[in-house]
Amino acid sequence: MDKRSTHYGDVAKWIEKVIDSCETYQQTFAVKKLIGNFRKQLMNKTPDKYWRKYQYEVIWPLDAMLAAKRQSFIEKF
């Protein structure tokens, strides 16, 4: 079994792939929880870096990507 990287950049890329793979609106709820868990992990691990760097460069782009994916599902109806 391969060892998965726990670097925040690798995790963010993996979450992006999960967002891209969503095929239904309901699946986006699981991704929202995934982003929330990732946010909590970053806040607990390095709270000083979180507010200076991770919130703006990692979390907000993931939230925006998820919002765009959800909007694409809404527009289909």
Rosetta blueprint (number, residue, H / E / L):
1 M L
2 D L
3 K L
4 R L
5 S L
6 T L
7 H L
8 Y H
9 G H
10 D H
11 V H
12 A H
13 K H
14 W H
15 I H
16 E H
17 K H
18 V H
19 I H
20 D H
21 S H
22 C L
23 E L
24 T L
25 Y L
26 Q L
27 Q H
28 T H
29 F H
30 A H
31 V H
32 K H
33 K H
34 L H
35 I H
36 G H
37 N H
38 F H
39 R H
40 K H
41 Q H
42 L H
43 M H
44 N H
45 K H
46 T L
47 P H
48 D H
49 K H
50 Y H
51 W H
52 R H
53 K H
54 Y H
55 Q H
56 Y H
57 E H
58 V H
59 I H
60 W H
61 P H
62 L H
63 D H
64 A H
65 M H
66 L H
67 A H
68 A H
69 K H
70 R H
71 Q H
72 S H
73 F H
74 I H
75 E H
76 K H
77 F L
